[in-house]
Amino acid sequence: MVLDEKRRNPWQDAAGLKVLDAKTGNLLTIGQALLRYVDYILSSLIFCLGYIWVGFDKKKQGWHDKMAKTVVVREAR
């Protein structure tokens, strides 16, 4: 996990995405970033259902986003 000052990884940066606190809309905290990273493992354990969930969720959140209380949004360029 490599995060820049905006708490995103290089892939999110290249895609113009950012991860925000779902409640406040602010940048996620270091604690949320770490929890989200650990939750990636849980999201992938059962046939990657945690990632597939994004396609069926109203807010397009994976399990790792729901557990860390985060949302991924496209950054205005």
N, CA, C and O atoms as a MOPAC input file, in Angstrom:
PM7 MOZYME 1SCF
protein

 N      0.85700 1    -1.17700 1     0.00000 1
 C      0.00000 1     0.00000 1     0.00000 1
 C      0.89700 1     1.23200 1     0.00000 1
 O      1.65900 1     1.45300 1     0.94100 1
 N      0.80500 1     2.01500 1    -1.03600 1
 C      1.54800 1     3.26200 1    -1.12300 1
 C      0.53000 1     4.38400 1    -1.22700 1
 O     -0.32000 1     4.39100 1    -2.11800 1
 N      0.62500 1     5.31700 1    -0.31900 1
 C     -0.31600 1     6.43100 1    -0.31800 1
 C      0.42900 1     7.74100 1    -0.48000 1
 O      1.52100 1     7.91200 1     0.06200 1
 N     -0.15700 1     8.66300 1    -1.22100 1
 C      0.42700 1     9.99600 1    -1.31300 1
 C     -0.25300 1    10.89800 1    -0.28400 1
 O     -0.99700 1    10.42000 1     0.57200 1
 N      0.00500 1    12.20100 1    -0.37000 1
 C     -0.56900 1    13.13000 1     0.60700 1
 C     -2.09200 1    13.17500 1     0.54200 1
 O     -2.73900 1    13.61100 1     1.49500 1
 N     -2.66300 1    12.73400 1    -0.56100 1
 C     -4.11900 1    12.68100 1    -0.68000 1
 C     -4.66200 1    11.30300 1    -0.30500 1
 O     -5.84500 1    11.02300 1    -0.49400 1
 N     -3.79900 1    10.45500 1     0.22100 1
 C     -4.14300 1     9.11600 1     0.70700 1
 C     -4.74200 1     8.23200 1    -0.38700 1
 O     -5.78000 1     7.60000 1    -0.19300 1
 N     -4.08800 1     8.19900 1    -1.50500 1
 C     -4.49300 1     7.31300 1    -2.58700 1
 C     -3.25800 1     6.61600 1    -3.14200 1
 O     -2.13300 1     7.08700 1    -2.97400 1
 N     -3.48300 1     5.50500 1    -3.79300 1
 C     -2.35300 1     4.77300 1    -4.35700 1
 C     -2.11700 1     5.23100 1    -5.79600 1
 O     -2.93600 1     5.96700 1    -6.34600 1
 N     -1.02700 1     4.81600 1    -6.40800 1
 C     -0.71800 1     5.27700 1    -7.76800 1
 C     -1.80000 1     4.92200 1    -8.79400 1
 O     -2.01500 1     5.67100 1    -9.74700 1
 N     -2.48000 1     3.78600 1    -8.60700 1
 C     -3.52100 1     3.38200 1    -9.56200 1
 C     -4.72800 1     4.30900 1    -9.46500 1
 O     -5.32100 1     4.67100 1   -10.48100 1
 N     -5.08400 1     4.68700 1    -8.26200 1
 C     -6.20200 1     5.61800 1    -8.08500 1
 C     -5.83600 1     6.98000 1    -8.67200 1
 O     -6.66900 1     7.63900 1    -9.29500 1
 N     -4.60700 1     7.38900 1    -8.47300 1
 C     -4.14100 1     8.66400 1    -9.00400 1
 C     -4.21400 1     8.66100 1   -10.53000 1
 O     -4.69000 1     9.62100 1   -11.13500 1
 N     -3.74400 1     7.58900 1   -11.14200 1
 C     -3.75000 1     7.49800 1   -12.60700 1
 C     -5.17000 1     7.48300 1   -13.16700 1
 O     -5.41300 1     7.99300 1   -14.26100 1
 N     -6.10800 1     6.89900 1   -12.41900 1
 C     -7.50400 1     6.82200 1   -12.87500 1
 C     -8.30700 1     8.05500 1   -12.48600 1
 O     -9.47800 1     8.16700 1   -12.85100 1
 N     -7.70000 1     8.98000 1   -11.75400 1
 C     -8.40900 1    10.18400 1   -11.33600 1
 C     -9.43600 1     9.92500 1   -10.24800 1
 O    -10.47700 1    10.58000 1   -10.20200 1
 N     -9.14500 1     8.96900 1    -9.36900 1
 C    -10.05200 1     8.61700 1    -8.28900 1
 C     -9.48200 1     9.04900 1    -6.95300 1
 O     -8.26600 1     9.14500 1    -6.78500 1
 N    -10.36900 1     9.30700 1    -6.00500 1
 C     -9.90900 1     9.56800 1    -4.64600 1
 C    -10.86800 1     8.90700 1    -3.67200 1
 O    -12.04500 1     8.70900 1    -3.97100 1
 N    -10.34900 1     8.57400 1    -2.51800 1
 C    -11.12800 1     7.90000 1    -1.48700 1
 C    -11.40500 1     8.90700 1    -0.38000 1
 O    -10.49300 1     9.56500 1     0.12200 1
 N    -12.68500 1     9.01800 1    -0.00400 1
 C    -13.09900 1     9.98400 1     0.99700 1
 C    -13.85900 1     9.30300 1     2.12200 1
 O    -14.38800 1     8.20400 1     1.95600 1
 N    -13.90600 1     9.96700 1     3.26200 1
 C    -14.73500 1     9.52400 1     4.37000 1
 C    -16.18900 1     9.62000 1     3.90600 1
 O    -16.61600 1    10.66900 1     3.42400 1
 N    -16.94000 1     8.54800 1     4.04700 1
 C    -18.32100 1     8.51500 1     3.54200 1
 C    -19.23600 1     9.48200 1     4.27000 1
 O    -20.20100 1     9.97700 1     3.68800 1
 N    -18.95200 1     9.75600 1     5.52000 1
 C    -19.83500 1    10.61500 1     6.31000 1
 C    -19.54300 1    12.09700 1     6.09700 1
 O    -20.46600 1    12.89300 1     5.92700 1
 N    -18.25000 1    12.47400 1     6.10600 1
 C    -17.88500 1    13.88400 1     6.06400 1
 C    -17.47000 1    14.38200 1     4.67900 1
 O    -17.55700 1    15.57800 1     4.40000 1
 N    -17.02000 1    13.47500 1     3.81200 1
 C    -16.51100 1    13.88300 1     2.50700 1
 C    -15.07800 1    14.36600 1     2.55800 1
 O    -14.53200 1    14.80300 1     1.54500 1
 N    -14.45700 1    14.29300 1     3.73300 1
 C    -13.05500 1    14.68200 1     3.88800 1
 C    -12.14300 1    13.52500 1     3.49600 1
 O    -12.59200 1    12.39500 1     3.30600 1
 N    -10.84800 1    13.83300 1     3.37800 1
 C     -9.88000 1    12.76700 1     3.15300 1
 C     -9.98100 1    11.76100 1     4.28700 1
 O    -10.24700 1    12.12600 1     5.43200 1
 N     -9.76500 1    10.48800 1     3.95900 1
 C     -9.84600 1     9.49700 1     5.00700 1
 C     -8.67700 1     9.62200 1     5.96900 1
 O     -7.61000 1    10.12200 1     5.61300 1
 N     -8.89200 1     9.16500 1     7.17800 1
 C     -7.83700 1     9.20700 1     8.18500 1
 C     -6.84800 1     8.07500 1     7.92800 1
 O     -7.13300 1     7.15500 1     7.16100 1
 N     -5.70100 1     8.14900 1     8.56400 1
 C     -4.71200 1     7.07200 1     8.44400 1
 C     -5.33200 1     5.76300 1     8.94500 1
 O     -5.10500 1     4.70200 1     8.36400 1
 N     -6.11100 1     5.84500 1    10.02100 1
 C     -6.77800 1     4.65900 1    10.55300 1
 C     -7.73300 1     4.03900 1     9.54100 1
 O     -7.77200 1     2.81800 1     9.39100 1
 N     -8.50100 1     4.87200 1     8.84900 1
 C     -9.41200 1     4.37100 1     7.82100 1
 C     -8.62600 1     3.74800 1     6.66900 1
 O     -9.01900 1     2.71400 1     6.13000 1
 N     -7.52100 1     4.37800 1     6.29700 1
 C     -6.70500 1     3.85600 1     5.20100 1
 C     -6.14200 1     2.47700 1     5.56400 1
 O     -6.14700 1     1.56700 1     4.73400 1
 N     -5.66500 1     2.32300 1     6.78600 1
 C     -5.13700 1     1.03100 1     7.22300 1
 C     -6.24000 1    -0.01500 1     7.31300 1
 O     -6.04800 1    -1.15400 1     6.88800 1
 N     -7.38700 1     0.35800 1     7.85800 1
 C     -8.51200 1    -0.56100 1     7.95500 1
 C     -8.96800 1    -0.99400 1     6.56400 1
 O     -9.25000 1    -2.17000 1     6.33900 1
 N     -9.03800 1    -0.06400 1     5.65200 1
 C     -9.44400 1    -0.36300 1     4.27400 1
 C     -8.46300 1    -1.33100 1     3.62800 1
 O     -8.86800 1    -2.24300 1     2.90700 1
 N     -7.18400 1    -1.13300 1     3.88300 1
 C     -6.14900 1    -2.01700 1     3.33800 1
 C     -6.30900 1    -3.43800 1     3.87900 1
 O     -6.26300 1    -4.40000 1     3.11300 1
 N     -6.49500 1    -3.57300 1     5.17700 1
 C     -6.68800 1    -4.89000 1     5.78900 1
 C     -7.97700 1    -5.52500 1     5.26500 1
 O     -8.03200 1    -6.73400 1     5.04100 1
 N     -8.99300 1    -4.71800 1     5.07500 1
 C    -10.27600 1    -5.22900 1     4.60500 1
 C    -10.22900 1    -5.70200 1     3.15400 1
 O    -11.11500 1    -6.43900 1     2.72100 1
 N     -9.21000 1    -5.29200 1     2.39600 1
 C     -9.03300 1    -5.83300 1     1.05100 1
 C     -8.92200 1    -7.35500 1     1.11600 1
 O     -9.45000 1    -8.06400 1     0.26000 1
 N     -8.23800 1    -7.83800 1     2.13000 1
 C     -8.05500 1    -9.28600 1     2.28800 1
 C     -9.41400 1    -9.95300 1     2.50100 1
 O     -9.72000 1   -10.96800 1     1.87400 1
 N    -10.21900 1    -9.38100 1     3.38300 1
 C    -11.54000 1    -9.94400 1     3.64200 1
 C    -12.42400 1    -9.88600 1     2.39500 1
 O    -13.20500 1   -10.80400 1     2.14400 1
 N    -12.30400 1    -8.82900 1     1.63100 1
 C    -13.11300 1    -8.67800 1     0.41700 1
 C    -12.77900 1    -9.74400 1    -0.61900 1
 O    -13.61900 1   -10.09700 1    -1.44700 1
 N    -11.56800 1   -10.24800 1    -0.57400 1
 C    -11.15200 1   -11.22200 1    -1.58300 1
 C    -11.27900 1   -12.67400 1    -1.11900 1
 O    -11.11900 1   -13.58900 1    -1.92800 1
 N    -11.55900 1   -12.90100 1     0.15000 1
 C    -11.55800 1   -14.26900 1     0.67700 1
 C    -12.59300 1   -15.19200 1     0.04600 1
 O    -12.24900 1   -16.30500 1    -0.35200 1
 N    -13.81600 1   -14.77800 1    -0.05500 1
 C    -14.87900 1   -15.64600 1    -0.54800 1
 C    -15.17000 1   -15.30200 1    -2.00200 1
 O    -16.07100 1   -14.51400 1    -2.29100 1
 N    -14.41100 1   -15.89200 1    -2.90900 1
 C    -14.61000 1   -15.71000 1    -4.35000 1
 C    -14.63400 1   -14.24100 1    -4.77300 1
 O    -15.30200 1   -13.89100 1    -5.74500 1
 N    -13.93100 1   -13.40200 1    -4.07000 1
 C    -13.85200 1   -11.96000 1    -4.36500 1
 C    -15.21800 1   -11.27100 1    -4.31900 1
 O    -15.42900 1   -10.26000 1    -4.98900 1
 N    -16.13300 1   -11.81300 1    -3.53700 1
 C    -17.47200 1   -11.22400 1    -3.45300 1
 C    -17.45800 1    -9.79100 1    -2.94500 1
 O    -18.32900 1    -8.99600 1    -3.29700 1
 N    -16.47000 1    -9.45700 1    -2.11700 1
 C    -16.37000 1    -8.09100 1    -1.61000 1
 C    -16.14300 1    -7.07600 1    -2.70900 1
 O    -16.56300 1    -5.92500 1    -2.59400 1
 N    -15.47400 1    -7.50000 1    -3.78600 1
 C    -15.24700 1    -6.61000 1    -4.93000 1
 C    -16.43700 1    -6.65100 1    -5.89400 1
 O    -16.83000 1    -5.62200 1    -6.44300 1
 N    -16.99800 1    -7.82700 1    -6.09300 1
 C    -18.15100 1    -7.98300 1    -6.98100 1
 C    -19.34000 1    -7.18600 1    -6.44600 1
 O    -20.17700 1    -6.70300 1    -7.20800 1
 N    -19.39500 1    -7.06000 1    -5.11700 1
 C    -20.48000 1    -6.33300 1    -4.45400 1
 C    -20.65100 1    -4.92100 1    -5.00500 1
 O    -21.76000 1    -4.38700 1    -5.01300 1
 N    -19.57500 1    -4.32600 1    -5.45900 1
 C    -19.60500 1    -2.95200 1    -5.99000 1
 C    -20.63400 1    -2.82900 1    -7.11300 1
 O    -21.29600 1    -1.79800 1    -7.23100 1
 N    -20.77000 1    -3.84600 1    -7.91900 1
 C    -21.70600 1    -3.81400 1    -9.03900 1
 C    -23.16800 1    -3.81700 1    -8.63400 1
 O    -24.03500 1    -3.48300 1    -9.44200 1
 N    -23.45400 1    -4.18800 1    -7.39400 1
 C    -24.84000 1    -4.29800 1    -6.93700 1
 C    -25.21600 1    -3.27700 1    -5.86500 1
 O    -26.38800 1    -3.15100 1    -5.51100 1
 N    -24.23900 1    -2.55700 1    -5.35600 1
 C    -24.47400 1    -1.62400 1    -4.26200 1
 C    -24.87700 1    -0.24900 1    -4.80200 1
 O    -24.32100 1     0.21500 1    -5.79700 1
 N    -25.84700 1     0.40100 1    -4.14500 1
 C    -26.29900 1     1.73200 1    -4.58000 1
 C    -25.16300 1     2.74900 1    -4.60800 1
 O    -25.05400 1     3.54300 1    -5.54200 1
 N    -24.31500 1     2.72000 1    -3.57500 1
 C    -23.21000 1     3.67900 1    -3.47700 1
 C    -21.94000 1     3.17500 1    -4.15400 1
 O    -20.90600 1     3.84200 1    -4.11900 1
 N    -22.02100 1     1.99300 1    -4.77200 1
 C    -20.86100 1     1.38300 1    -5.44500 1
 C    -19.69400 1     1.17200 1    -4.47700 1
 O    -18.53700 1     1.41200 1    -4.82200 1
 N    -20.01500 1     0.72300 1    -3.26700 1
 C    -18.99400 1     0.45300 1    -2.25700 1
 C    -18.72000 1    -1.04200 1    -2.17400 1
 O    -19.64300 1    -1.85600 1    -2.15200 1
 N    -17.44300 1    -1.38800 1    -2.12900 1
 C    -17.04900 1    -2.76300 1    -1.84100 1
 C    -17.10200 1    -2.98200 1    -0.34200 1
 O    -17.30500 1    -2.04100 1     0.42500 1
 N    -16.91900 1    -4.22900 1     0.07100 1
 C    -16.94900 1    -4.52300 1     1.50000 1
 C    -15.89300 1    -3.72900 1     2.24600 1
 O    -16.13400 1    -3.26500 1     3.36000 1
 N    -14.71200 1    -3.56800 1     1.63500 1
 C    -13.63600 1    -2.82300 1     2.29000 1
 C    -14.02600 1    -1.36300 1     2.49600 1
 O    -13.63300 1    -0.75500 1     3.49100 1
 N    -14.79400 1    -0.79300 1     1.56800 1
 C    -15.28000 1     0.58200 1     1.72900 1
 C    -16.33500 1     0.66200 1     2.83000 1
 O    -16.32200 1     1.58600 1     3.64400 1
 N    -17.23200 1    -0.29400 1     2.85200 1
 C    -18.28400 1    -0.29000 1     3.87000 1
 C    -17.68500 1    -0.42200 1     5.27000 1
 O    -18.09300 1     0.28900 1     6.18800 1
 N    -16.72100 1    -1.32600 1     5.43800 1
 C    -16.11800 1    -1.53900 1     6.75500 1
 C    -15.31100 1    -0.33100 1     7.21900 1
 O    -15.29700 1    -0.01200 1     8.40800 1
 N    -14.64000 1     0.34200 1     6.28500 1
 C    -13.83600 1     1.50900 1     6.63600 1
 C    -14.63300 1     2.81100 1     6.56200 1
 O    -14.11800 1     3.88100 1     6.88600 1
 N    -15.89100 1     2.70900 1     6.13300 1
 C    -16.76900 1     3.88500 1     5.99700 1
 C    -16.18000 1     4.92100 1     5.03600 1
 O    -16.04300 1     6.09900 1     5.36300 1
 N    -15.83400 1     4.43100 1     3.82800 1
 C    -15.24800 1     5.29000 1     2.80600 1
 C    -16.03300 1     5.16300 1     1.49500 1
 O    -16.79000 1     4.21200 1     1.30200 1
 N    -15.84200 1     6.12400 1     0.61100 1
 C    -16.38900 1     6.08900 1    -0.74400 1
 C    -15.28200 1     6.48100 1    -1.71200 1
 O    -14.37500 1     7.24000 1    -1.36900 1
 N    -15.37300 1     5.94900 1    -2.93400 1
 C    -14.42400 1     6.30300 1    -3.99000 1
 C    -15.16400 1     7.20200 1    -4.96500 1
 O    -16.24900 1     6.86000 1    -5.43400 1
 N    -14.57300 1     8.35900 1    -5.27300 1
 C    -15.19200 1     9.31500 1    -6.18300 1
 C    -14.20200 1     9.70800 1    -7.27800 1
 O    -12.98600 1     9.64800 1    -7.09300 1
 N    -14.75000 1    10.10800 1    -8.41000 1
 C    -13.89100 1    10.58600 1    -9.50200 1
 C    -13.51700 1    12.02800 1    -9.22000 1
 O    -14.36800 1    12.85400 1    -8.89300 1
 N    -12.23900 1    12.31700 1    -9.35100 1
 C    -11.73400 1    13.64500 1    -9.05000 1
 C    -11.95100 1    14.56200 1   -10.26000 1
 O    -11.68100 1    14.17400 1   -11.39600 1
 N    -12.43600 1    15.76900 1   -10.00900 1
 C    -12.60300 1    16.75800 1   -11.07800 1
 C    -11.23000 1    17.18300 1   -11.55600 1
 O    -10.36300 1    17.51900 1   -10.74800 1
 N    -11.03000 1    17.17000 1   -12.84200 1
 C     -9.70800 1    17.54100 1   -13.39300 1
 C     -9.75600 1    18.84700 1   -14.10300 1
 O     -8.73800 1    19.30600 1   -14.62200 1

